[in-house]
Amino acid sequence: MSPRSAAVNEELRRRSRERLLQAAVEVVAERGYEATTLADIADRAGSARGLVSYYFPGKRQLVQSAVHRLMHRTLEEALEREPPTEDGRERMARAIDAILGLARDRPVLMRQHMAGLLQAEGFVQCPEQQRLAELLRDTVVRHGSCEVDADYPMLRALLMGAVYAMVLPNVGMPVRPLRAELFKRYRLDWRLGAPPDAEAPGGVCRDDLSRFFATGETAGDQSK
């Protein structure tokens, strides 16, 4: 196989995987995890059913990877939005707001994700999860932590706890008191980040997920 043909095949595989990730997020958000089948995801992605198994061992792994992609790209977008900043307190506020915003705006999806983490497999070790961890760890570093190995797991646990509290059926907590507690812990001014009552920064369309999945000709390196 020529180098050009190999590159074309690699690009096609990348796009196929991205379409499956996007389809998994969309279908589970609409129907819930249990009501979603791999065939449903493959149909939404326009892929053959057997192609799902080529990339992912099963539905749980596919859905976790898809949600971790959504989380890390949402977090990345929030951290790097205009105006750019290197201020550690602002970046911590943006990180908190990004994760809490997902729980507020996509409760079905995040509820299914949290339930999946309680299964025997726990976290699926995949590039999407690793990138999410890198971004959160970097946020802790920029916030000024002197004990990153202790402070990063604590931030992750606090965010997971807040998400869990928000997505509990019938008794879920609103975002404001949870945000207030997290902001108090990290000594952040309420006006930092993206306060709940403020307009979405940059006019971001919350319903458009395609920007997080590199399925087109000019998607760049979003899948890395």
N, C-alpha and C positions, 0 to 999 in steps of 0.2 A: 504494500500500500504506500502511495506517495505521501510525502509530508503534508501536501495540500489536502489530500483526501482524509488523512488522519485528523487534520485540524477541523475539517468540515464535520466529520463524524463526532468529534468531541463537542463541537458547538451544538449539534443536534441533540446529543445526550444531555448537555447542560440545560437546554431549553425544555426538554421533556421533563427533567427533574423539577425545574422551576414551575412548570405548568401543574404538576402534581401537587407541589407544596401549596400553590395558590388555591387550587381546587379543594384541597383538604380543609383549608381555613374557611373557605366560603360555604362548603356543604355542611360541615360540622356546626358552624355558626347558625345555619338555617334549620337544621334538623336535630342537632344533638349527636353525641358520639354513638350511642347505641343504635340509633336509627340510620346511621350512615354506614354504607358498605364500601368496600374497596372498589366494587363495580361502579357505585355512584360517583366516587372520586375520579375514577378513570374516565367515565362518560363525560363529566364536567370538564376534564382536562383535554378531552379529545384524544385519549391514549388507549392503547390496547390493555386489557386487564392484566396480561402477563408482564407488561412493562413495569407495573407497580412493584411486583416481587423482585424485579431486577435491581431496583434502587433501594427498596426498604424491606426488612424482614417481615413486617406485618403492619396492621392498621395502627396499633399503638405507637410504633416507632415513627410512622409517617406523620401522624397527627402531632406528636410531640415536636418533631423536627419542624413542622409547619408553624406551630405556635411559637416556638423559639425563634424562628425566622421573623415572624411578625413582631415579636418582642424586641429583638435586637435591632431591627431596622427602625422601629418606632423610637426606640431609645437613641439610636444613632442620629436620626433626623432631629430629635429634640435637642440633643447636645450640640449639634453643628448648625442649627438654624441661625438666621440673621436676627440681630447682629451677632457675629461671632464673639466668643468670650473665653478667656482663660481663667476667669474668676471661679475659684473652687466652690464658693457658696452658691453662686448662680448655677453652676453645672450640677451640683447636688440637688438643687431645687428642680431643675429641669428633669433630672433622672427620676425623682420621686413622682413628679407630675405625669411623666410619660407612662410609667407602670400603672399608677392609679387610674389614669385616663383610659387605659385599655380595659381595666376591670369595670369601669363605669360605662364605657361605650359598647363593650362586647362581653357582657356578663355570661351568656351561654357558652361562648368559646372558652373563656377563662375558667369557668366552673368545671367544664369538662377537662381542661388541662390540669387543674389542681387535683381533680379526682384521679387522673392518670398518674400523677406523681406519687400518690399513696399506694399504687399497685406495687407488686413485688419488684418490678424492673426499676422503679424509681426514675431518676434522670436518665434520659437517653443521651449517651455521649455522641454528639454529632457536631459538625462544624457550626451549625446555628447556635447550639447551646454554648459552645466554647467562645463564640464571638460575643454573646450576651454576657458571659462571665468576664471577658476581657474588658468590656465597656464599663461594667459595674466596678470592677477592681480599679480601673483607671480613674473613675469618678472618686473613689475613696482616696486614692493617692493625691489627686488634685485638690481634694477638700482639706488635705493637710495631715492625713493619718500618719502616725509614727509607728503603728502596729498593724500594718495592712493585712497580715495573715489572720488577725483576730477581727479586725473591723470590717473586712469584706464579707466574711460569712455572716456577721451580725446584720449588715445592711441587707443582704440577700434574705435572711430570715425575717427581718422586719417587713420587707416588701411583700414577701410571700404571705405573712400573717395578715397584712392589711388587705391584700387581694382576696384571701380566703374570707375575711370578715365582710367584704363587700359583696361577694357572689353567693353567700349562703341563701338558699331559697327561702323566701318569705320573711326572713329576719336580717337580711343584709344591711350593713351599716352604710350611711351616706359617706361621700368622699370627704366632706369638709372636716369632721372631727378627726378622722384618721390622718388626713393631711396635717392638721394642726398638731397632732401628737408627734408625727415624724419631723415636722419643721421645728418643734420645740426641742426635740432630742438633738438635732443637728444645728440648732441655734440659727435658724434661717428666718429672715423677714418674710412675712406673708406675701409681700408684693413681688418676691422673686419668682422665677419659673413662669408657670402659666396658671394663675389663680383660677379656681373653678368658675367664677362669675365673669371672667374676662373672655373676650373673643379669641378664638383659636389663633395662635401666632402664625403669621404669614398667610392667613386665609386657607389653611390646610383643609382639604376635603376628607372628613373622617371616614366616609363610605368607600373611598377609592383605595383599593389595596394593590392595584396593579403596579404602582411605583415601587413596591417592596419586593417584587418578583421579576427577575431579569428574563423575560420571555420574548423580548423583541430584538430587532437588529441592532439597536443603539443602546442596549441596557447597560453597557459598560461592564464593570467588575462587581456588580452587586451580589453575585452568587458566590464570591470568594469569602 
